[in-house]
């Protein structure tokens, strides 16, 4: 029976919740919900959020999905010859002024936490031609974050929050590897690489177009030919964290002071 329990993944979720709450004094985060039911009317999806964490200021909220896997690595591909860390992350921002909601959408915020960022993930043993485990998990997670923000908007009292920023986080037992690829060295003949460097990292950003329900008005504000702007408007950021580095991640995760003022510039 113990094997069935361990196969469920729930022990990892319970263990993360315990770790967060026992170390709150070190990083300032606490669990406010566990197994929290959600529904997103924008795409009709629904389910349960594993953990919802809130920082000590009541501004940043992490929507956490715990993913237990066995003896494997998630390999994230990055084009280039060196790892360049990023500080921006797409967050769902709930901003209000004098009790009136001024911002309620996805918005790029700047964090003090800098990590590698990738849009490609290879999971050994998976069918790379179909939607991968991380893409399915990340898509559901992004939708659940939006659904949770909608719930808090409906339940909020006038003037309760001035700023609320919701972030997507996957905590996994998989080792996280970054693979640097020089595009010029990719064989066009067979689509393979002959040389690449691999670096294990404790956490990183996975940024990709993960949910399909963006409406045309969301991107129509960009002029014709602004393909980069349209692509970025449809992207989501999901932080992927190795389970051994949760406490470190929470300690480092903090909004840049300047970005808070920028977010409130409605």
C-alpha positions in Angstrom: 0.0 0.0 0.0 2.9 2.3 0.6 3.9 2.0 -3.0 0.5 3.1 -4.1 0.7 6.2 -1.9 4.2 7.1 -3.2 3.1 6.6 -6.8 0.3 9.2 -6.3 2.6 12.2 -5.9 0.6 13.5 -2.9 3.5 13.0 -0.5 5.6 15.4 -2.5 2.9 18.0 -2.3 2.4 17.5 1.4 6.2 17.6 2.0 6.6 20.9 0.1 3.7 22.5 2.1 5.4 21.4 5.3 8.8 22.7 4.2 7.4 26.1 3.2 5.5 26.6 6.4 8.3 25.5 8.7 10.8 27.8 7.0 8.5 30.9 6.7 10.8 32.9 9.0 13.7 32.5 6.5 11.8 33.5 3.3 8.5 35.1 4.3 6.2 32.8 2.3 3.3 30.8 3.6 0.7 28.3 2.3 -2.8 29.9 2.0 -4.5 27.0 0.1 -3.9 23.4 -0.6 -5.9 21.2 -3.1 -7.8 24.4 -4.0 -10.5 23.9 -6.6 -10.5 26.2 -9.6 -12.4 26.9 -12.8 -11.4 29.2 -15.7 -14.5 30.3 -17.6 -12.3 31.6 -20.4 -11.5 28.1 -21.6 -13.9 25.9 -19.5 -11.1 24.1 -17.8 -11.1 23.2 -14.1 -9.3 21.2 -11.5 -7.4 21.5 -8.2 -4.3 23.7 -7.5 -1.8 21.8 -5.4 -0.5 24.8 -3.4 -1.1 28.5 -3.3 1.7 30.4 -1.6 1.6 34.1 -0.5 4.6 36.3 0.3 4.8 38.4 3.5 3.6 41.5 1.8 0.5 39.9 0.4 1.5 41.0 -3.1 3.1 38.0 -4.8 1.2 34.8 -5.1 2.7 31.5 -6.4 0.4 28.9 -7.9 2.3 25.7 -7.5 2.0 22.3 -9.2 4.1 19.5 -7.6 5.3 17.0 -10.2 7.0 13.8 -9.0 9.0 11.9 -11.6 11.4 9.0 -11.2 15.1 9.1 -12.0 15.0 11.5 -14.9 16.1 14.9 -16.1 14.2 17.6 -17.9 16.5 19.1 -20.5 15.9 22.7 -21.5 17.4 23.9 -24.8 18.9 27.4 -25.1 20.3 28.8 -28.4 23.7 30.4 -28.0 27.2 29.8 -26.6 26.5 31.0 -23.0 23.7 31.1 -20.5 22.1 34.5 -20.3 19.9 34.9 -17.2 16.6 36.8 -17.5 14.7 38.8 -14.8 11.4 39.4 -16.6 8.4 37.0 -16.0 4.9 37.1 -17.3 2.5 37.4 -14.3 -1.2 37.8 -14.0 -1.6 41.3 -12.4 -4.6 42.4 -10.3 -4.1 46.2 -9.7 -6.6 48.6 -8.1 -6.6 52.2 -7.3 -9.0 53.8 -4.8 -11.0 50.6 -4.8 -11.4 50.6 -8.6 -9.8 47.8 -10.6 -7.3 49.3 -13.1 -5.4 46.3 -14.3 -6.5 42.7 -14.6 -4.4 40.9 -17.2 -1.1 39.2 -18.0 1.8 41.6 -17.7 5.6 41.3 -17.7 7.2 42.1 -14.3 10.8 42.3 -13.3 12.1 40.2 -10.4 15.3 40.3 -8.5 15.6 36.6 -9.2 17.6 36.0 -12.4 17.5 32.5 -14.1 18.0 30.9 -17.5 15.0 31.0 -19.8 14.0 28.4 -22.4 11.1 27.6 -24.7 12.1 24.0 -25.5 12.1 21.0 -23.1 13.2 17.5 -23.9 12.0 14.7 -21.5 13.8 11.4 -22.0 11.5 8.6 -23.0 8.7 10.9 -24.1 7.2 11.3 -27.6 8.8 14.5 -28.6 6.4 14.9 -31.5 3.4 15.3 -29.2 2.6 17.7 -26.4 5.1 16.9 -23.7 4.5 16.3 -20.0 5.8 19.8 -19.0 3.8 21.5 -21.7 0.5 19.8 -20.6 1.3 20.6 -17.0 2.3 24.2 -17.7 -0.8 24.8 -19.8 -3.1 23.6 -17.1 -1.1 25.6 -14.5 -1.3 28.9 -16.4 -5.1 28.4 -16.9 -5.5 27.6 -13.1 -3.6 30.8 -12.2 -5.9 32.8 -14.4 -8.9 31.0 -12.8 -7.6 31.7 -9.3 -7.1 35.4 -10.1 -10.7 35.6 -11.4 -11.9 34.0 -8.1 -10.0 36.5 -6.0 -11.4 39.3 -8.1 -14.9 38.1 -7.5 -14.3 37.7 -3.7 -12.2 40.9 -3.2 -13.6 43.7 -1.0 -13.3 47.3 -2.1 -9.8 48.5 -1.4 -8.6 45.2 0.0 -5.7 44.9 -2.5 -3.7 47.6 -4.3 -1.5 45.1 -6.2 -1.6 41.3 -6.5 0.8 39.4 -8.8 0.2 35.7 -9.6 3.1 33.5 -10.9 3.1 30.0 -12.3 5.5 27.5 -10.6 6.2 23.7 -11.2 8.2 22.0 -8.5 9.6 18.7 -9.7 11.9 15.9 -8.5 13.4 15.8 -12.0 17.0 17.2 -12.4 17.0 20.3 -14.5 19.6 20.5 -17.2 20.3 23.4 -19.6 21.6 22.4 -23.0 23.3 25.1 -24.9 23.0 24.7 -28.7 24.9 26.7 -31.3 22.4 27.0 -34.2 25.2 27.1 -36.7 26.4 23.7 -35.6 23.0 21.9 -36.1 23.2 19.4 -39.0 20.5 20.3 -41.5 21.0 16.9 -43.1 19.7 14.9 -40.1 18.6 17.6 -37.6 21.1 16.6 -34.9 23.8 18.3 -32.9 27.3 16.9 -32.7 28.4 19.0 -29.8 26.6 20.6 -26.9 27.2 21.6 -23.3 25.0 20.7 -20.4 24.6 22.5 -17.1 22.5 21.4 -14.1 20.5 24.3 -12.6 18.3 24.6 -9.5 15.5 26.5 -11.3 14.7 28.3 -14.5 12.0 30.0 -16.6 10.0 28.1 -19.2 8.5 30.6 -21.5 6.2 29.6 -24.3 2.7 30.1 -25.9 0.9 27.7 -23.6 -2.8 28.6 -23.7 -5.0 29.0 -26.8 -7.8 31.3 -25.6 -6.2 34.7 -26.3 -8.7 36.9 -28.2 -7.7 39.0 -31.2 -8.2 42.3 -29.3 -5.4 41.2 -27.0 -2.8 41.5 -29.8 -4.5 43.8 -32.3 -3.0 46.9 -30.7 0.3 46.0 -32.3 1.0 47.5 -35.8 1.2 45.2 -38.8 4.4 43.3 -39.0 5.1 43.4 -35.2 5.4 39.6 -35.1 7.8 39.7 -32.1 5.3 41.8 -30.1 2.4 39.5 -31.0 4.3 36.4 -30.0 5.4 37.9 -26.7 1.8 38.9 -25.9 0.8 35.3 -26.2 3.6 33.9 -24.1 3.4 32.6 -20.5 6.2 32.2 -18.0 6.4 29.1 -15.8 9.1 28.8 -13.2 10.4 25.2 -13.0 12.1 24.4 -9.6 13.9 21.3 -8.5 12.3 20.1 -5.3 15.6 20.2 -3.4 15.9 24.0 -4.0 12.4 25.2 -3.0 13.6 27.1 0.0 16.4 28.7 -1.9 13.9 29.7 -4.7 11.5 31.3 -2.2 14.3 33.2 -0.5 15.5 34.6 -3.9 12.0 35.3 -5.3 11.1 39.0 -4.9 9.7 41.7 -7.1 12.0 44.5 -8.1 11.0 47.7 -6.3 10.9 49.6 -9.6 8.5 47.2 -11.2 5.9 47.6 -8.4 5.6 51.3 -9.2 5.6 50.6 -12.9 2.8 48.1 -12.5 0.7 50.6 -10.7 1.2 53.2 -13.4 -2.2 52.3 -15.0 
